[in-house]
Amino acid sequence: FSHNTGEGGISEWHLQGGDLVWQVGTGYFGCRRKDGSFCGETFRQRAVNPAVKMIEIKLSQGAKPGHGGILPASKVSDEIARIRDVSVGQDVLSPPVHSAFSSPVELLEFITELRNLCGGKPVGFKLCLGERREFLAICKAMVETGLHPDFITIDGAEGGTGAAPLEFSNSVGMPLNDGLAFVHSALLGIGMRDRVRLIASGKITTGFHLLSKIALGADLCNSARGMMFSLGCIQALKCNTNQCPTGIATQSSRLYRGLDVTDKAKRVSRFHEATVKSAVELASASGLSCTPEKLRWHIFRRTAQDRIQPLGELYPCLEWGALLQEPIPQSFQPLWSAADARSF
């Protein structure tokens, strides 16, 4: 079990003994200068904390790929301002893109810089896939430079938040299964799948969800809404108003006093334990170990009234190194030719 901080920075409440994945978003909260740009020294000071196990650069999220965000002034308390390195009582903006890099090669160089600053801890990035050519541009940059992330988090377009524009949450980005299978196959194609771990996120709440994502290439799975539901989230969709009635997404003492941390912690722990146990039981009942190569041929999807197909047929994988030699597989050839390591 690990805890992703989200892009809001590391608070004292994160440092209670758990393993942290520090997410660094476009606002560089907790590691920024006054002008909002990235500050390496501030990053180093926080990243070397023993509680921080990995660093995740957030490129985009499934709920609103390519869209920025805003934390309204009403929610920017003294505590939030201190954690984020921002001013009290002012709207806080998260731009839609990063200012520290602007190309695939620069992204990999930024990853290498962060890895050096934090003492060699794993550094990766999170994204919701959109244009497949753009991800292949990152793959080309990995091949050309020899640099690579330690992990990639693939967030499905079905991923949610209480504060995304409806058109973005409904219509933008690639669903998790398609994105995860594509990234897994692309990394096989460039011969780097053994160096990069894949994390899946997006509506993962059950043991079967865990197995289906492992079948498509995931090494780890993130769950956000499942953990929120176990806390007591009722999907009131008031996250951005500071009026969350359950006290989960608000800084209002009148509302959050109803959230009993001791009681809720037990519920989250039990949900996590039961979900993992369910996945193990399903795999055991199938007589399988949790390896993608086996699982993908034992999980089926109905594709027509009279037809079911295994995931292995629906999501075929490239052979190891297939993108490094001619002829390039036909399904990837146009995208691979169009990809440029120096431009998204």
DRENGUBA-726066 format. One record per atom (N, C-alpha, C): residue number from 1; x, y, z. Coordinates in steps of 0.05 Angstrom, whole numbers. Layout:
<atoms>
i/X/Y/Z
NUM/X/Y/Z
...
</atoms>
This chain:
<atoms>
i/X/Y/Z
1/17/-24/0
1/0/0/0
1/18/25/0
2/12/43/-18
2/26/69/-18
2/5/91/-22
3/12/115/-16
3/-6/138/-17
3/5/159/-36
4/-10/165/-58
4/-2/186/-76
4/-12/213/-65
5/6/232/-63
5/-1/258/-51
5/-21/274/-67
6/-23/268/-94
6/-37/287/-111
6/-18/311/-116
7/-27/329/-133
7/-8/351/-141
7/-7/374/-121
8/-20/371/-98
8/-21/393/-79
8/2/395/-60
9/22/378/-63
9/46/379/-46
9/45/360/-22
10/66/360/-6
10/69/343/17
10/62/359/42
11/43/349/58
11/36/362/83
11/45/345/107
12/43/356/130
12/51/341/154
12/33/317/158
13/9/318/147
13/-10/296/150
13/-3/272/132
14/13/277/112
14/24/255/96
14/46/240/110
15/59/254/129
15/84/243/141
15/77/230/168
16/59/210/166
16/51/196/190
16/60/167/190
17/80/160/174
17/91/133/173
17/85/117/149
18/69/128/130
18/63/113/106
18/83/118/84
19/82/102/62
19/99/105/39
19/86/124/19
20/100/145/12
20/89/166/-5
20/99/165/-34
21/81/170/-53
21/89/177/-80
21/83/207/-83
22/104/223/-86
22/100/252/-87
22/94/260/-116
23/70/270/-121
23/63/278/-148
23/70/308/-152
24/84/313/-174
24/92/340/-181
24/76/348/-206
25/58/367/-204
25/42/376/-226
25/52/401/-239
26/36/412/-256
26/45/436/-271
26/48/461/-254
27/36/461/-230
27/39/483/-212
27/63/481/-194
28/77/458/-195
28/101/452/-179
28/97/459/-149
29/74/452/-138
29/68/459/-111
29/86/444/-91
30/98/459/-74
30/118/448/-55
30/146/449/-65
31/149/456/-91
31/177/458/-102
31/177/479/-124
32/166/503/-117
32/164/524/-137
32/176/550/-127
33/183/567/-146
33/191/594/-140
33/167/612/-139
34/171/637/-132
34/148/655/-130
34/134/660/-156
35/149/657/-178
35/136/661/-204
35/122/635/-215
36/123/614/-198
36/109/589/-206
36/126/569/-221
37/152/576/-226
37/169/557/-240
37/181/537/-221
38/192/516/-232
38/204/494/-215
38/229/503/-201
39/232/496/-176
39/256/502/-160
39/269/476/-151
40/292/470/-162
40/306/445/-157
40/314/442/-128
41/324/463/-115
41/333/461/-88
41/310/455/-68
42/288/469/-72
42/264/464/-55
42/254/435/-59
43/255/426/-84
43/247/399/-90
43/265/379/-75
44/291/383/-77
44/310/365/-64
44/306/363/-35
45/301/386/-22
45/297/386/7
45/274/368/16
46/252/368/0
46/229/353/7
46/230/324/-3
47/243/320/-26
47/243/294/-39
47/261/274/-24
48/281/284/-9
48/299/265/5
48/287/255/31
49/263/265/38
49/250/254/62
49/246/224/59
50/253/208/79
50/251/179/77
50/223/169/70
51/203/184/77
51/175/176/72
51/169/176/42
52/183/193/27
52/178/195/-2
52/193/172/-16
53/178/154/-28
53/190/131/-41
53/192/134/-72
54/175/150/-84
54/176/154/-113
54/166/183/-119
55/174/192/-143
55/165/218/-153
55/149/214/-178
56/125/226/-180
56/109/223/-204
56/104/251/-216
57/113/255/-241
57/107/280/-255
57/80/277/-269
58/62/294/-261
58/35/293/-273
58/34/309/-299
59/31/295/-322
59/28/309/-347
59/-2/315/-352
60/-19/296/-346
60/-48/300/-350
60/-63/280/-333
61/-89/284/-331
61/-106/265/-316
61/-130/258/-332
62/-141/234/-326
62/-162/223/-343
62/-188/239/-342
63/-193/253/-320
63/-218/268/-318
63/-219/293/-336
64/-195/304/-342
64/-194/329/-358
64/-167/331/-372
65/-160/313/-390
65/-134/315/-404
65/-131/341/-419
66/-108/354/-416
66/-102/378/-431
66/-116/403/-419
67/-127/400/-395
67/-141/422/-382
67/-126/429/-356
68/-124/454/-349
68/-113/462/-324
68/-133/460/-301
69/-126/472/-279
69/-144/471/-256
69/-141/497/-239
70/-160/500/-220
70/-159/523/-203
70/-168/515/-175
71/-153/524/-155
71/-161/521/-127
71/-172/548/-119
72/-198/550/-114
72/-210/576/-108
72/-199/589/-82
73/-198/615/-82
73/-186/629/-59
73/-199/621/-32
74/-225/614/-33
74/-238/607/-8
74/-227/582/5
75/-212/566/-10
75/-200/541/1
75/-171/545/7
76/-159/568/1
76/-130/572/6
76/-126/583/34
77/-125/566/53
77/-121/574/81
77/-91/578/86
78/-84/586/110
78/-56/589/118
78/-41/563/114
79/-54/541/122
79/-41/515/120
79/-37/507/91
80/-57/509/75
80/-55/502/46
80/-34/520/33
81/-33/545/39
81/-14/564/27
81/15/555/34
82/19/547/59
82/45/539/68
82/54/513/53
83/36/494/51
83/42/469/38
83/49/473/8
84/33/490/-5
84/36/494/-34
84/56/516/-42
85/66/531/-22
85/83/554/-28
85/69/575/-45
86/44/582/-37
86/28/602/-51
86/18/623/-31
87/4/643/-41
87/-7/664/-24
87/-34/658/-13
88/-39/665/12
88/-65/660/25
88/-87/677/11
89/-111/665/9
89/-134/680/-1
89/-134/688/-30
90/-117/675/-46
90/-117/681/-75
90/-122/655/-90
91/-136/657/-113
91/-139/634/-130
91/-112/623/-138
92/-110/596/-138
92/-85/583/-145
92/-89/568/-171
93/-73/574/-191
93/-77/562/-218
93/-57/539/-223
94/-67/518/-235
94/-50/497/-246
94/-52/498/-276
95/-30/507/-289
95/-31/510/-319
95/-36/483/-332
96/-45/484/-357
96/-50/459/-372
96/-25/444/-380
97/-2/459/-381
97/23/446/-390
97/46/454/-371
98/67/439/-372
98/91/444/-356
98/108/466/-368
99/122/481/-351
99/141/501/-360
99/169/491/-359
100/174/469/-345
100/202/459/-342
100/212/443/-366
101/194/436/-384
101/202/421/-408
101/180/424/-429
102/187/420/-455
102/168/424/-476
102/170/403/-498
103/187/383/-495
103/190/362/-515
103/195/335/-502
104/192/313/-516
104/198/287/-504
104/226/284/-493
105/246/294/-508
105/274/293/-498
105/277/309/-473
106/265/333/-472
106/267/350/-448
106/253/337/-424
107/231/323/-429
107/217/309/-408
107/235/288/-396
108/249/272/-412
108/267/252/-402
108/291/264/-387
109/300/287/-397
109/322/301/-383
109/312/312/-356
110/287/321/-355
110/276/330/-329
110/273/307/-310
111/265/284/-319
111/263/260/-302
111/290/253/-291
112/311/254/-308
112/338/248/-298
112/347/269/-278
113/340/294/-282
113/347/315/-263
113/334/310/-236
114/309/303/-236
114/295/298/-211
114/306/273/-197
115/313/253/-212
115/324/228/-200
115/351/234/-187
116/367/251/-199
116/392/259/-186
116/388/276/-161
117/368/294/-162
117/363/311/-139
117/352/296/-115
118/337/275/-120
118/324/260/-98
118/341/236/-89
119/365/234/-99
119/382/212/-89
119/378/185/-102
120/367/185/-127
120/364/160/-141
120/337/146/-137
121/318/159/-124
121/292/147/-121
121/278/145/-148
122/259/125/-151
122/245/122/-177
122/230/147/-184
123/232/155/-210
123/218/178/-220
123/203/170/-246
124/178/177/-248
124/163/171/-272
124/143/192/-278
125/124/187/-296
125/104/207/-302
125/76/194/-305
126/56/210/-302
126/28/202/-305
126/16/217/-328
127/0/203/-344
127/-15/216/-366
127/-39/200/-373
128/-58/214/-385
128/-81/201/-399
128/-74/202/-429
129/-73/179/-442
129/-65/179/-470
129/-86/193/-487
130/-76/207/-507
130/-93/220/-527
130/-83/212/-554
131/-66/229/-566
131/-54/223/-592
131/-33/202/-588
132/-36/178/-600
132/-17/156/-596
132/11/163/-607
133/11/179/-628
133/37/188/-639
133/54/202/-618
134/41/218/-601
134/56/233/-581
134/70/215/-561
135/56/193/-553
135/70/174/-535
135/93/160/-549
136/89/153/-574
136/111/141/-589
136/134/160/-593
137/129/186/-592
137/151/206/-593
137/167/204/-567
138/154/199/-545
138/169/194/-520
138/186/168/-522
139/174/148/-534
139/188/123/-538
139/213/127/-556
140/210/142/-577
140/233/148/-594
140/254/163/-579
141/246/182/-562
141/266/197/-546
141/280/178/-527
142/266/158/-516
142/279/138/-498
142/300/122/-514
143/294/115/-538
143/313/99/-554
143/337/116/-562
144/332/141/-570
144/354/159/-579
144/372/167/-557
145/361/173/-533
145/378/184/-511
145/387/162/-491
146/374/140/-491
146/380/119/-471
146/369/126/-443
147/355/148/-441
147/342/156/-416
147/314/144/-415
148/304/139/-391
148/277/128/-389
148/266/133/-361
149/239/134/-359
149/227/137/-332
149/228/110/-318
150/226/110/-292
150/225/85/-277
150/197/73/-278
151/177/89/-282
151/150/80/-284
151/133/100/-300
152/111/90/-310
152/91/107/-324
152/63/100/-312
153/49/120/-304
153/21/116/-295
153/2/123/-317
154/-14/104/-326
154/-34/109/-347
154/-61/113/-333
155/-71/137/-336
155/-97/144/-325
155/-118/143/-347
156/-139/127/-342
156/-160/124/-363
156/-178/148/-364
157/-190/153/-387
157/-208/175/-391
157/-233/173/-373
158/-238/148/-363
158/-260/145/-344
158/-253/153/-316
159/-228/161/-312
159/-220/172/-286
159/-236/197/-279
160/-241/202/-254
160/-260/223/-247
160/-249/243/-227
161/-264/265/-225
161/-259/285/-204
161/-285/300/-201
162/-289/313/-179
162/-313/329/-175
162/-312/356/-188
163/-290/363/-201
163/-287/390/-210
163/-276/392/-239
164/-285/374/-257
164/-276/375/-284
164/-298/385/-302
165/-291/400/-324
165/-312/408/-343
165/-325/383/-355
166/-351/384/-357
166/-366/360/-366
166/-357/350/-393
167/-352/368/-412
167/-344/360/-439
167/-317/345/-438
168/-299/353/-420
168/-273/340/-418
168/-276/312/-405
169/-291/311/-383
169/-294/285/-369
169/-309/265/-386
170/-327/274/-403
170/-343/256/-420
170/-331/249/-446
171/-314/266/-458
171/-307/263/-486
171/-278/264/-493
172/-260/269/-474
172/-232/273/-481
172/-215/251/-468
173/-196/240/-483
173/-177/221/-472
173/-184/192/-480
174/-164/174/-476
174/-167/146/-483
174/-175/130/-458
175/-194/112/-461
175/-202/94/-439
175/-178/78/-429
176/-179/70/-404
176/-155/57/-391
176/-146/32/-406
177/-165/14/-412
177/-157/-11/-425
177/-141/-7/-451
178/-151/12/-467
178/-138/18/-493
178/-111/31/-488
179/-110/50/-470
179/-85/64/-465
179/-64/46/-452
180/-72/30/-433
180/-53/12/-419
180/-42/-9/-438
181/-59/-21/-455
181/-50/-41/-474
181/-31/-29/-494
182/-37/-5/-503
182/-20/8/-523
182/8/14/-511
183/9/25/-487
183/35/32/-475
183/51/7/-470
184/38/-14/-460
184/52/-40/-455
184/64/-50/-481
185/48/-50/-502
185/58/-60/-528
185/80/-42/-539
186/78/-16/-537
186/98/2/-547
186/125/-2/-533
187/124/-6/-507
187/149/-10/-492
187/162/-37/-499
188/145/-57/-504
188/156/-82/-515
188/169/-77/-541
189/156/-61/-558
189/167/-56/-585
189/194/-42/-585
190/200/-25/-565
190/226/-12/-564
190/245/-27/-546
191/237/-50/-536
191/255/-66/-519
191/261/-54/-492
192/242/-39/-480
192/247/-26/-454
192/226/-33/-434
193/209/-53/-440
193/188/-59/-421
193/199/-70/-394
194/223/-82/-395
194/234/-92/-370
194/246/-70/-352
195/249/-46/-363
195/261/-24/-348
195/240/-5/-337
196/215/-7/-347
196/194/13/-339
196/170/-2/-328
197/162/4/-303
197/139/-7/-291
197/114/9/-300
198/91/-5/-302
198/67/8/-310
198/47/8/-287
199/35/31/-282
199/14/34/-261
199/-12/42/-275
200/-33/28/-269
200/-60/33/-281
200/-78/48/-261
201/-93/67/-271
201/-113/81/-254
201/-137/89/-271
202/-160/88/-258
202/-185/96/-272
202/-207/76/-266
203/-224/82/-247
203/-247/65/-239
203/-239/37/-232
204/-217/34/-217
204/-208/8/-207
204/-218/5/-178
205/-238/-12/-174
205/-250/-14/-148
205/-254/-42/-138
206/-250/-62/-156
206/-255/-90/-148
206/-231/-108/-154
207/-232/-132/-143
207/-211/-152/-148
207/-209/-159/-178
208/-232/-161/-191
208/-232/-167/-220
208/-219/-144/-235
209/-225/-120/-227
209/-212/-97/-240
209/-181/-99/-239
210/-171/-107/-215
210/-142/-110/-212
210/-132/-131/-232
211/-145/-154/-233
211/-135/-175/-251
211/-136/-167/-280
212/-158/-153/-288
212/-160/-146/-316
212/-139/-125/-324
213/-131/-108/-306
213/-110/-89/-312
213/-82/-102/-313
214/-78/-121/-294
214/-53/-137/-295
214/-51/-152/-321
215/-74/-163/-331
215/-74/-177/-356
215/-65/-160/-379
216/-71/-134/-378
216/-64/-116/-400
216/-37/-103/-396
217/-23/-111/-375
217/5/-101/-372
217/11/-86/-347
218/-8/-81/-330
218/-3/-65/-306
218/14/-80/-286
219/34/-67/-274
219/49/-78/-252
219/37/-70/-225
220/25/-47/-224
220/11/-37/-200
220/-15/-24/-209
221/-33/-21/-189
221/-59/-8/-194
221/-64/13/-173
222/-73/36/-183
222/-82/58/-165
222/-112/58/-162
223/-122/65/-139
223/-151/68/-135
223/-156/94/-121
224/-172/112/-133
224/-179/137/-120
224/-207/137/-110
225/-226/133/-129
225/-255/134/-121
225/-262/112/-101
226/-249/88/-105
226/-255/66/-86
226/-248/74/-57
227/-224/87/-54
227/-216/96/-28
227/-234/118/-18
228/-243/136/-36
228/-261/157/-27
228/-288/146/-18
229/-298/126/-33
229/-323/114/-25
229/-321/101/3
230/-298/88/8
230/-294/75/34
230/-292/96/56
231/-284/121/49
231/-284/143/68
231/-312/153/74
232/-330/149/54
232/-357/159/57
232/-366/178/36
233/-351/181/14
233/-359/199/-8
233/-386/191/-19
234/-404/211/-23
234/-430/206/-34
234/-433/218/-62
235/-411/227/-74
235/-412/239/-101
235/-431/263/-102
236/-428/280/-82
236/-444/305/-82
236/-436/325/-104
237/-412/320/-115
237/-401/338/-136
237/-398/367/-127
238/-389/370/-102
238/-385/396/-91
238/-355/400/-82
239/-337/383/-94
239/-309/384/-86
239/-297/411/-88
240/-304/426/-109
240/-291/452/-115
240/-305/475/-101
241/-326/470/-85
241/-341/492/-73
241/-335/496/-43
242/-319/478/-32
242/-313/478/-3
242/-338/471/14
243/-358/459/1
243/-383/452/15
243/-388/422/14
244/-367/405/13
244/-371/376/13
244/-386/368/38
245/-410/356/36
245/-426/350/59
245/-414/327/77
246/-396/311/66
246/-384/289/82
246/-359/298/96
247/-349/322/90
247/-324/332/103
247/-299/322/90
248/-301/307/68
248/-277/295/56
248/-261/316/39
249/-276/332/24
249/-263/351/6
249/-269/380/13
250/-264/387/38
250/-269/414/47
250/-250/422/69
251/-245/448/71
251/-230/459/93
251/-248/472/114
252/-274/469/111
252/-293/480/130
252/-294/463/156
253/-286/474/178
253/-287/459/203
253/-315/450/210
254/-335/465/202
254/-362/458/208
254/-370/432/195
255/-357/426/171
255/-363/402/156
255/-344/379/162
256/-318/386/163
256/-299/363/167
256/-299/352/195
257/-311/365/214
257/-312/354/241
257/-328/328/242
258/-345/324/221
258/-360/299/220
258/-345/276/209
259/-320/280/201
259/-303/258/191
259/-285/248/213
260/-292/224/223
260/-277/211/245
260/-253/196/233
261/-230/208/235
261/-206/196/222
261/-200/168/232
262/-202/164/258
262/-196/137/269
262/-215/116/257
263/-240/122/256
263/-260/103/245
263/-256/99/215
264/-253/121/200
264/-250/120/171
264/-225/105/163
265/-203/108/178
265/-178/95/172
265/-182/64/171
266/-197/54/190
266/-203/25/192
266/-219/16/167
267/-237/33/159
267/-254/26/136
267/-237/25/110
268/-220/45/107
268/-203/45/83
268/-184/20/83
269/-173/14/106
269/-155/-9/109
269/-170/-35/102
270/-194/-38/112
270/-210/-62/107
270/-217/-64/77
271/-224/-42/65
271/-231/-42/37
271/-207/-51/20
272/-184/-39/26
272/-159/-46/12
272/-153/-76/15
273/-154/-86/39
273/-147/-114/45
273/-167/-133/30
274/-193/-127/32
274/-213/-144/20
274/-211/-144/-10
275/-205/-122/-23
275/-203/-120/-52
275/-179/-137/-62
276/-156/-134/-49
276/-133/-150/-57
276/-138/-180/-53
277/-151/-187/-30
277/-158/-215/-25
277/-176/-226/-46
278/-195/-210/-55
278/-213/-218/-76
278/-198/-224/-102
279/-179/-207/-109
279/-163/-212/-133
279/-147/-238/-132
280/-135/-243/-108
280/-120/-267/-105
280/-138/-292/-107
281/-162/-290/-95
281/-181/-313/-96
281/-190/-318/-125
282/-195/-297/-140
282/-203/-301/-168
282/-181/-314/-184
283/-156/-305/-180
283/-133/-317/-194
283/-130/-346/-186
284/-133/-352/-160
284/-130/-379/-150
284/-151/-398/-162
285/-176/-387/-163
285/-198/-403/-174
285/-194/-410/-204
286/-178/-393/-217
286/-172/-398/-246
286/-148/-416/-249
287/-134/-421/-227
287/-110/-437/-229
287/-87/-423/-241
288/-87/-396/-239
288/-67/-380/-253
288/-51/-363/-233
289/-26/-357/-241
289/-11/-337/-227
289/-17/-310/-241
290/-12/-288/-227
290/-20/-262/-237
290/1/-251/-257
291/3/-264/-280
291/22/-255/-301
291/6/-247/-325
292/13/-224/-338
292/-3/-214/-361
292/-6/-235/-383
293/16/-249/-389
293/16/-268/-412
293/-6/-289/-408
294/-10/-298/-384
294/-30/-319/-379
294/-58/-307/-375
295/-60/-286/-359
295/-86/-275/-353
295/-101/-264/-377
296/-86/-253/-396
296/-100/-239/-419
296/-115/-259/-436
297/-108/-285/-434
297/-122/-305/-450
297/-144/-319/-434
298/-148/-311/-409
298/-169/-323/-392
298/-190/-303/-383
299/-188/-278/-393
299/-208/-258/-387
299/-221/-251/-414
300/-248/-253/-414
300/-263/-251/-439
300/-281/-227/-439
301/-287/-217/-463
301/-306/-195/-466
301/-325/-202/-489
302/-351/-197/-484
302/-371/-202/-505
302/-369/-179/-525
303/-364/-186/-550
303/-361/-165/-571
303/-385/-165/-590
304/-402/-185/-589
304/-426/-187/-605
304/-445/-206/-591
305/-470/-207/-600
305/-490/-224/-586
305/-481/-253/-585
306/-467/-262/-606
306/-460/-290/-608
306/-429/-294/-607
307/-415/-274/-596
307/-385/-277/-596
307/-373/-266/-571
308/-354/-281/-560
308/-337/-271/-538
308/-308/-275/-546
309/-291/-257/-537
309/-262/-258/-545
309/-245/-253/-521
310/-222/-267/-519
310/-203/-261/-497
310/-189/-235/-502
311/-179/-223/-480
311/-165/-198/-482
311/-140/-201/-500
312/-129/-225/-501
312/-106/-229/-518
312/-111/-225/-547
313/-136/-230/-556
313/-144/-225/-584
313/-150/-196/-588
314/-164/-184/-568
314/-172/-156/-571
314/-149/-137/-569
315/-128/-144/-554
315/-105/-126/-549
315/-79/-142/-555
316/-73/-147/-580
316/-48/-162/-587
316/-24/-145/-580
317/-2/-158/-572
317/23/-144/-565
317/43/-146/-587
318/60/-126/-589
318/83/-127/-606
318/104/-147/-595
319/120/-158/-613
319/142/-174/-605
319/164/-156/-594
320/181/-167/-577
320/203/-152/-565
320/221/-140/-587
321/225/-113/-586
321/242/-99/-604
321/231/-96/-632
322/205/-100/-636
322/193/-99/-663
322/195/-71/-675
323/196/-50/-659
323/197/-23/-670
323/226/-14/-676
324/245/-31/-670
324/273/-24/-674
324/285/-35/-700
325/269/-49/-715
325/279/-62/-740
325/257/-62/-761
326/266/-62/-786
326/247/-63/-808
326/239/-92/-814
327/215/-97/-823
327/193/-77/-827
327/179/-71/-801
328/171/-46/-797
328/155/-38/-774
328/128/-51/-776
329/117/-63/-754
329/90/-75/-756
329/70/-56/-767
330/53/-66/-785
330/34/-49/-800
330/16/-32/-781
331/8/-43/-758
331/-10/-28/-741
331/4/-4/-728
332/31/-4/-727
332/45/18/-715
332/60/35/-735
333/62/26/-760
333/80/39/-779
333/74/69/-784
334/49/77/-790
334/44/106/-794
334/49/123/-770
335/42/113/-746
335/46/128/-721
335/76/130/-715
336/90/109/-718
336/119/109/-712
336/134/128/-731
337/126/128/-757
337/139/146/-776
337/134/175/-770
338/110/181/-759
338/102/208/-754
338/114/219/-727
339/122/200/-709
339/131/208/-683
339/159/222/-685
340/162/243/-669
340/187/258/-669
340/196/262/-640
341/220/253/-633
341/231/254/-606
341/234/282/-596
342/234/302/-613
342/238/330/-605
342/213/347/-606
343/190/334/-609
343/165/349/-610
343/142/331/-603
344/124/342/-586
344/100/328/-580
344/80/332/-603
</atoms>
